[in-house]
Amino acid sequence: IKKAADPEEAATAAAGMLGRRVKNFTVDWVLVEEQVPIAREFYAGVIIDDTAQQPVMIFSSVGGTGIEEIAMEHPDRVARVHVDIGTGLLDFQARDLVRQTGISGKLQLRLGGVLMSLFRVAQQYDARAAEINPLVLTTDGKLLAADCRVTVDDYGVFRHKDLGIAIAREYDRPPTALEKIAYDVEANDYRGTFY
């Protein structure tokens, strides 16, 4: 992440990143975002709990670092609830999660709405995890997802051609031509793992 004071500085920073190697990947595009004046940061996430076989919705009134670190340093600022897949996240559950972290009033209602939307996105895209960190409140009162990550379940990728995921595997490098061929075979074979 590089910060820039104006568009020219941003262009120079972006040009300096293009073509560089990060781990085993070449940087071939750069995302440029407007800096926003942040008043407060939060964390919101929905993650599949394999043990409970249910999604768990997590909210923290502290954001900016990993949720594990937040939970260790501020356990009273993190709330979680397992969500019944039949009913989905209910409005009162979302608001209660926010309330448990010490937030009340209109901000509680607005953040509850964000949690509801995040849960719907996770459901719609077969996500194993969907996290916003940080979810920010700007100095002018807007709520923005300053950074987010959605991990789509490998077995749900075929339903989401619109996402443009060519191969449902995470590599520490771009996949080879042979790996792409193997994945194409496996993608249509539901009996087991060919890969």
C-alpha positions in Angstrom: 0.0 0.0 0.0 1.3 3.4 -1.0 -0.2 6.7 -0.2 -0.1 9.7 -2.5 -1.0 13.4 -2.0 -2.3 14.0 -5.5 -3.1 12.1 -8.8 0.4 12.7 -10.2 2.1 11.1 -7.2 -0.4 8.2 -7.4 0.4 7.6 -11.0 4.2 7.6 -10.2 3.6 5.2 -7.3 1.5 2.9 -9.5 4.0 2.9 -12.3 6.7 1.9 -9.8 4.7 -1.1 -8.8 3.8 -2.5 -12.2 6.0 -5.3 -13.4 7.4 -5.9 -9.9 7.5 -9.4 -8.5 5.5 -10.1 -5.2 6.2 -13.6 -4.1 5.8 -15.6 -7.3 3.4 -13.2 -9.0 4.1 -10.3 -11.4 2.1 -7.1 -10.6 0.2 -6.4 -13.8 -2.5 -4.1 -12.4 -2.8 -1.7 -9.5 -6.0 -0.6 -7.7 -6.0 3.1 -6.9 -8.5 4.3 -4.3 -9.4 7.7 -3.0 -8.1 8.4 0.5 -11.0 8.8 2.9 -11.0 10.7 6.3 -11.6 7.9 8.8 -13.2 8.6 12.2 -13.6 5.0 13.3 -12.8 1.4 12.2 -14.8 -1.8 12.6 -14.6 -5.4 11.6 -17.4 -7.5 10.1 -17.2 -11.0 8.9 -19.2 -14.2 8.1 -17.2 -17.4 8.2 -18.2 -21.0 7.8 -17.7 -22.9 11.1 -17.0 -26.4 9.9 -17.4 -27.8 13.4 -20.8 -26.3 14.0 -21.7 -26.8 10.3 -23.1 -23.3 10.3 -22.0 -19.8 9.3 -20.9 -17.6 12.2 -21.3 -13.8 12.0 -18.7 -11.8 13.7 -18.6 -8.1 14.5 -16.0 -6.0 16.3 -16.2 -2.3 17.2 -12.4 -2.3 16.7 -11.0 -2.9 13.2 -7.8 -2.5 11.2 -5.9 -5.7 12.3 -6.7 -9.4 12.1 -9.8 -10.5 14.0 -7.7 -12.9 16.1 -5.6 -10.1 17.4 -8.6 -7.9 18.1 -10.3 -10.7 20.0 -7.2 -11.2 22.2 -6.6 -7.5 22.9 -10.3 -6.4 23.1 -12.5 -9.5 23.9 -15.3 -7.2 25.1 -15.4 -5.5 21.6 -16.0 -8.7 19.6 -19.4 -10.5 19.3 -20.4 -13.5 17.3 -23.5 -15.5 16.6 -24.1 -18.8 14.7 -26.6 -18.3 12.0 -29.4 -20.7 11.1 -29.0 -21.4 7.4 -32.7 -21.8 7.0 -33.6 -18.3 8.3 -30.4 -16.5 7.6 -29.2 -13.6 9.7 -32.1 -11.9 11.2 -32.3 -8.1 11.7 -32.5 -8.3 15.5 -29.5 -10.6 15.5 -27.4 -8.2 13.5 -28.4 -5.2 15.7 -27.7 -7.3 18.9 -24.2 -8.2 17.6 -23.4 -4.5 17.3 -25.0 -3.7 20.6 -22.9 -6.3 22.4 -19.7 -4.4 21.4 -21.0 -1.1 23.0 -22.5 0.7 20.1 -26.1 2.1 20.3 -28.4 4.4 18.6 -28.6 5.1 14.8 -25.0 3.8 14.3 -26.2 0.5 15.7 -29.0 0.3 13.2 -26.8 1.3 10.3 -24.1 -1.2 11.2 -26.7 -3.9 11.6 -27.8 -3.2 8.0 -24.3 -3.6 6.8 -24.1 -7.0 8.6 -27.3 -8.1 6.9 -26.0 -7.1 3.5 -22.6 -8.9 4.1 -24.4 -12.1 5.0 -26.6 -11.9 1.9 -23.4 -11.5 -0.3 -21.8 -14.5 1.4 -24.9 -16.6 0.8 -25.3 -15.4 -2.8 -21.7 -16.2 -3.8 -21.3 -19.5 -1.8 -18.6 -17.9 0.4 -16.6 -19.8 2.9 -15.6 -16.4 4.3 -16.6 -12.8 3.6 -14.8 -10.1 5.7 -14.7 -6.3 5.8 -11.7 -5.1 7.6 -11.7 -2.3 8.1 -15.3 -1.2 7.8 -14.9 2.5 8.3 -17.0 5.4 9.5 -15.8 8.5 7.7 -15.6 11.9 9.4 -18.7 12.9 7.3 -20.7 10.0 8.7 -20.5 7.5 5.7 -19.9 3.8 6.3 -17.5 2.3 3.7 -15.9 -1.1 3.2 -12.3 0.2 3.1 -11.0 -3.4 2.5 -12.8 -6.6 2.0 -12.2 -10.2 1.0 -14.6 -12.9 -0.1 -13.4 -16.5 -0.4 -15.7 -18.5 -2.7 -16.1 -22.2 -1.9 -14.2 -24.2 -4.6 -17.3 -26.3 -5.2 -19.5 -23.3 -5.7 -17.3 -21.6 -8.3 -19.1 -23.2 -11.3 -22.3 -21.4 -10.3 -20.6 -18.0 -10.5 -19.2 -17.5 -14.0 -19.7 -13.8 -13.6 -16.8 -13.8 -11.1 -14.3 -14.8 -13.8 -12.6 -17.4 -11.7 -10.7 -19.6 -14.2 -9.4 -22.1 -11.7 -10.7 -22.6 -8.1 -7.3 -23.2 -6.4 -5.0 -20.9 -4.5 -1.5 -21.1 -5.7 1.7 -19.2 -4.6 2.2 -18.5 -8.4 0.1 -18.4 -11.5 -1.3 -21.8 -12.5 0.5 -23.7 -15.3 -1.2 -24.8 -18.5 -1.2 -28.4 -17.3 -2.8 -27.4 -14.0 -5.6 -25.5 -15.9 -6.3 -28.6 -18.1 -6.4 -30.8 -14.9 -8.8 -28.4 -13.3 -11.1 -28.3 -16.3 -11.3 -32.1 -16.1 -11.9 -32.1 -12.3 -14.5 -29.2 -12.5 -16.9 -31.5 -14.3 -16.2 -34.7 -12.3 -18.1 -34.7 -9.0 -17.1 -38.3 -8.0 -13.9 -37.4 -6.3 -10.7 -35.5 -6.8 -8.8 -35.9 -10.0 -6.3 -33.2 -9.2 
